[in-house]
């Protein structure tokens, strides 16, 4: 390690011992991060953290490490998380809807992630097949049965804490489908929307899937529009962060179409870099700048080369790029811009409806 990071234990001899320990791991570009993680654990001990706090940190860190390890071999595969009620019976139309959704995703080379329990979770695994499924199970006294489709599968991960489990869902998924369910499903829906609306997670496709003629998600959407947007607690455009449908093919198209051209995004200092297979033509880029001027804090949306930070990380260097100084508040508008990049909306149809949209 060339120089010690700012974040240390505060004890020079202990810092030197940590540095020597990290060096024993072998050459790595992330030695500083490893040094700081070890320092954090040692500072916890010196701070006098009690046994309960240490047990929480210990278990959470082990769960995250194992989860990262399991998913690491499947980084190249697109994955969709499927949420819904554990109480959904096999004869419920929602069960078959979920099974058909998962089967359709697997046929398009996507994998699915479920909670590995009964109901909607089993339907998802059954539809995709165990070879295309991950199970991220939570230990609950009233929900102990893991789907037999994943009983001995190395892609089954058991979690003690909801927060580490949720981290895996969000970190590893390229899209989300929610079917009707209870508090847990609604918790996932609102947390996902909160993460995307606040920029804690990059835009992703989020589908609220029902069966034709049912009212669960339409009633939810009406509540959000009437009571949340209507009272000024949410901008009107934020409801566009989700696609509500009763059609499986529409749900699949919403997920896969999101990545038809757009691939990923990354902040590099004050600029947001959007990576895609092919740039829009110059005329479309001009139209985008007119339609989305409200999300640009300075300058224009313009083509760019990979930044030095991306080059250093070997980060998607084969992709084309647009970059902008994003205002970091209008995330639903950014979601619309991604639709334009995918050819699913026209720039002229995307002018802001209201200042907060």
C-alpha positions in Angstrom: 0.0 0.0 0.0 1.6 3.2 -1.2 0.1 5.4 1.5 -2.3 4.9 4.3 -5.9 6.2 3.8 -7.3 9.0 5.9 -9.7 6.7 7.7 -7.5 4.7 10.1 -7.7 3.2 13.6 -6.0 6.2 15.1 -3.2 4.1 16.5 0.0 4.2 14.5 1.2 0.8 15.5 -2.1 -0.8 14.9 -2.4 1.0 11.5 1.0 -0.5 10.6 -0.2 -3.9 11.6 -3.4 -3.6 9.5 -1.3 -2.4 6.5 0.9 -5.4 6.8 -2.1 -7.7 7.1 -3.7 -6.2 4.0 -0.4 -6.4 2.1 -0.4 -10.2 2.8 -3.6 -10.6 0.9 -1.6 -9.8 -2.3 -1.6 -7.1 -4.9 -5.1 -5.5 -5.3 -6.4 -2.2 -6.6 -8.7 -2.1 -3.6 -6.2 -2.3 -0.8 -7.3 1.1 0.6 -10.9 -0.1 0.9 -9.9 -3.3 2.6 -7.7 -1.4 5.0 -10.7 0.9 5.9 -13.0 -2.1 6.5 -10.6 -3.7 8.8 -10.1 -0.4 10.6 -13.8 0.0 11.0 -14.1 -3.4 12.8 -11.2 -2.5 15.1 -12.7 0.9 15.9 -16.0 -0.8 16.8 -14.1 -2.9 19.3 -12.3 0.2 20.7 -15.5 2.2 20.9 -16.9 -0.5 23.2 -19.7 -1.7 21.0 -21.7 -4.2 22.9 -22.0 -7.9 22.0 -25.4 -7.5 20.3 -24.0 -4.7 18.1 -21.0 -6.8 17.2 -23.1 -9.8 16.4 -25.3 -7.7 14.1 -22.3 -6.4 12.2 -20.7 -9.8 12.1 -23.7 -11.6 10.7 -24.5 -8.8 8.2 -21.0 -8.8 6.8 -20.9 -12.5 6.5 -24.3 -12.5 4.7 -23.2 -9.8 2.3 -19.9 -11.6 1.5 -21.6 -14.9 0.8 -24.2 -13.2 -1.3 -21.6 -11.4 -3.4 -19.8 -14.7 -3.9 -22.9 -16.6 -5.1 -23.9 -13.9 -7.6 -20.4 -13.2 -8.8 -20.5 -16.1 -11.4 -23.7 -14.7 -13.0 -22.8 -11.0 -13.4 -23.3 -11.2 -17.2 -26.9 -12.4 -16.9 -29.8 -10.0 -16.6 -32.0 -10.7 -13.6 -35.5 -9.8 -12.6 -36.7 -9.9 -9.0 -40.3 -11.2 -8.5 -42.3 -10.2 -5.4 -45.7 -11.3 -4.3 -47.7 -13.1 -1.7 -46.5 -16.3 -0.1 -50.2 -17.1 0.4 -51.1 -17.3 -3.3 -52.4 -20.8 -4.0 -51.4 -22.9 -7.0 -55.0 -22.7 -8.3 -55.0 -18.8 -8.2 -54.8 -17.2 -11.6 -51.9 -15.1 -10.2 -49.9 -18.2 -9.7 -50.1 -19.1 -13.4 -49.5 -15.5 -14.4 -46.3 -15.5 -12.4 -45.2 -18.9 -13.8 -45.8 -17.6 -17.4 -43.9 -14.4 -16.6 -40.9 -16.3 -15.3 -40.9 -18.8 -18.2 -41.0 -15.9 -20.7 -38.1 -14.2 -19.0 -36.0 -17.4 -19.0 -36.7 -17.9 -22.7 -35.2 -14.5 -23.2 -32.1 -15.5 -21.2 -33.0 -13.6 -18.1 -32.8 -15.2 -14.6 -35.2 -14.6 -11.8 -34.7 -13.9 -8.1 -37.4 -14.7 -5.6 -37.7 -15.1 -1.9 -37.6 -18.9 -2.2 -40.8 -19.4 -0.2 -44.3 -20.6 -1.2 -46.9 -18.9 -3.3 -45.7 -16.4 -5.9 -42.1 -17.3 -5.1 -42.5 -20.9 -5.9 -44.5 -20.0 -9.1 -41.5 -17.9 -10.2 -39.0 -20.6 -9.7 -41.2 -23.2 -11.3 -41.7 -21.0 -14.4 -38.0 -20.1 -14.9 -36.7 -23.5 -13.8 -34.0 -24.0 -11.1 -31.2 -23.4 -13.5 -32.4 -19.8 -14.1 -33.5 -19.1 -10.6 -32.0 -17.6 -7.4 -33.7 -17.9 -4.0 -33.0 -15.3 -1.4 -34.7 -16.7 1.7 -35.5 -14.9 5.0 -35.6 -16.9 8.2 -39.2 -16.5 9.5 -40.8 -18.7 12.1 -44.1 -18.8 10.1 -42.5 -19.3 6.7 -39.9 -22.0 7.0 -40.6 -24.0 3.8 -38.2 -23.2 1.0 -39.4 -24.2 -2.5 -38.4 -27.7 -3.3 -37.1 -26.4 -6.7 -34.2 -24.8 -4.9 -33.7 -27.1 -1.9 -30.1 -28.2 -2.7 -29.3 -25.4 -5.2 -26.1 -23.4 -4.6 -28.1 -20.3 -5.8 -30.2 -20.5 -2.6 -29.1 -18.0 0.0 -30.6 -17.8 3.5 -30.6 -14.4 5.3 -31.2 -13.5 8.9 -31.8 -9.8 8.3 -34.3 -8.2 5.9 -31.9 -5.3 5.2 -29.1 -7.6 3.8 -31.7 -9.5 1.8 -33.1 -6.3 0.4 -29.6 -5.2 -0.5 -29.2 -8.3 -2.6 -32.5 -7.8 -4.4 -31.7 -4.2 -5.3 -28.0 -4.7 -6.1 -28.3 -7.8 -8.3 -31.6 -7.0 -10.2 -31.9 -5.3 -13.5 -35.7 -5.1 -13.2 -38.6 -5.8 -10.8 -42.0 -7.3 -11.1 -44.5 -7.1 -8.2 -47.7 -9.1 -8.0 -50.4 -8.6 -5.4 -49.4 -9.3 -1.9 -49.4 -8.2 1.7 -47.2 -5.8 3.8 -44.0 -7.4 2.5 -44.9 -6.8 -1.1 -46.1 -3.3 -0.5 -42.9 -2.6 1.5 -40.8 -3.7 -1.5 -42.9 -1.6 -3.9 -42.5 1.6 -1.8 -38.8 1.0 -1.0 -38.0 0.4 -4.7 -39.8 3.6 -5.7 -38.2 5.5 -2.9 -34.7 4.4 -3.9 -35.2 5.3 -7.6 -37.1 8.6 -6.9 -34.3 9.8 -4.6 -31.4 8.6 -6.8 -30.2 6.0 -4.3 -30.6 3.5 -7.1 -30.3 4.1 -10.8 -33.6 3.9 -12.9 -34.7 0.4 -13.5 -37.9 -1.1 -15.0 -40.6 -1.7 -12.3 -43.7 -3.6 -13.3 -46.9 -4.0 -11.2 -48.4 -7.1 -12.7 -51.9 -8.3 -12.1 -54.3 -10.6 -14.0 -56.7 -9.1 -16.5 -59.7 -7.5 -14.8 -58.3 -7.5 -11.3 -58.1 -4.2 -9.4 -55.2 -4.6 -6.9 -52.6 -2.4 -8.6 -55.1 -0.1 -10.3 -56.5 0.6 -6.8 -53.0 1.2 -5.5 -52.2 3.5 -8.4 -55.4 5.4 -7.8 -54.6 5.8 -4.1 -51.1 7.2 -5.0 -52.6 9.6 -7.6 -55.5 10.8 -5.5 -54.0 10.9 -2.0 -50.3 11.2 -2.4 -49.9 13.2 -5.6 -53.2 15.0 -5.0 -52.0 16.3 -1.6 -48.7 17.4 -3.1 -46.5 14.8 -1.4 -45.3 13.5 -4.8 -44.7 15.0 -8.2 -47.2 13.9 -10.8 -44.5 12.4 -13.1 -43.2 10.2 -10.4 -45.9 7.7 -11.0 -44.3 7.0 -14.4 -41.6 5.1 -12.6 -43.9 2.1 -12.7 -45.7 0.2 -15.5 -49.0 -1.3 -14.4 -50.4 -4.1 -16.5 -52.4 -7.3 -16.5 -50.5 -8.7 -19.5 -47.5 -10.9 -19.2 -46.0 -10.0 -22.6 -46.3 -6.3 -21.7 -44.5 -6.9 -18.5 -41.7 -8.8 -20.3 -41.4 -6.2 -22.9 -41.1 -3.5 -20.3 -38.2 -5.3 -18.7 -36.3 -6.4 -21.7 -37.1 -3.2 -23.7 -35.4 -1.1 -21.1 -32.1 -2.6 -22.1 -32.7 -2.7 -25.9 -30.2 0.2 -26.4 -29.6 1.8 -23.0 -27.3 -0.4 -20.8 -26.1 1.4 -17.7 -25.3 4.7 -16.0 -22.6 6.1 -13.7 -21.8 9.3 -12.1 -18.3 10.6 -12.7 -17.9 13.7 -10.4 -20.6 16.1 -11.4 -21.6 14.4 -14.7 -24.0 11.5 -15.3 -22.8 9.2 -18.0 -25.4 7.1 -19.8 -24.0 4.1 -21.7 -25.8 2.6 -24.7 -25.2 0.4 -27.7 -25.7 3.2 -30.2 -26.0 6.9 -30.0 -29.1 8.7 -31.3 -28.5 10.7 -34.5 -27.5 14.4 -34.1 -31.0 15.6 -34.8 -32.4 13.4 -32.1 -29.8 14.6 -29.7 -30.8 18.2 -30.4 -34.4 17.3 -29.8 -33.5 15.6 -26.5 -31.7 18.7 -25.4 -34.9 20.7 -26.0 -37.3 18.2 -24.4 -35.1 17.5 -21.3 -33.5 20.9 -20.7 -35.2 20.9 -17.3 -33.0 18.1 -15.9 -29.7 19.6 -17.1 -28.0 21.8 -14.4 -25.4 23.2 -16.8 -24.5 22.8 -20.4 -26.0 20.2 -22.8 -26.6 16.5 -23.1 -23.8 15.5 -25.4 -21.8 12.5 -26.7 -18.7 11.7 -24.7 -15.7 9.3 -24.6 -15.1 7.0 -21.6 -13.9 9.1 -18.7 -10.5 8.4 -17.1 -12.4 6.9 -14.1 -14.2 4.5 -16.3 -11.0 3.5 -18.2 -9.3 2.9 -14.9 -12.2 0.5 -13.9 -12.5 -1.1 -17.3 -16.1 -0.1 -17.1 -18.1 -0.8 -20.3 -15.6 0.8 -22.5 -17.1 -0.7 -25.7 -20.4 1.3 -25.3 -21.4 4.6 -26.7 -22.0 7.5 -24.2 -24.1 10.6 -23.6 -23.2 12.7 -20.6 -24.9 15.6 -18.8 -24.7 17.6 -15.6 -27.9 16.0 -14.1 -29.8 18.0 -11.5 -30.1 14.9 -9.4 -33.8 15.5 -8.5 -35.9 14.7 -11.6 -35.4 11.0 -11.7 -38.7 10.2 -13.3 -37.8 12.5 -16.1 -34.5 10.7 -16.5 -36.5 7.5 -16.8 -38.4 9.1 -19.7 -35.1 10.0 -21.3 -34.0 6.4 -21.2 -37.2 5.5 -23.0 -36.3 7.9 -25.7 -32.8 6.4 -26.0 -34.5 3.0 -26.4 -36.8 4.4 -29.1 -39.9 3.8 -26.9 -40.8 7.5 -26.7 -40.3 10.5 -29.0 -38.4 13.5 -27.6 -41.3 15.8 -28.6 -43.6 13.8 -26.4 -41.5 14.2 -23.3 -41.7 17.9 -22.4 -42.3 18.4 -18.7 -45.9 18.6 -17.6 -45.2 20.5 -14.4 -42.1 21.9 -12.7 -41.8 18.8 -10.4 -42.5 16.2 -13.0 
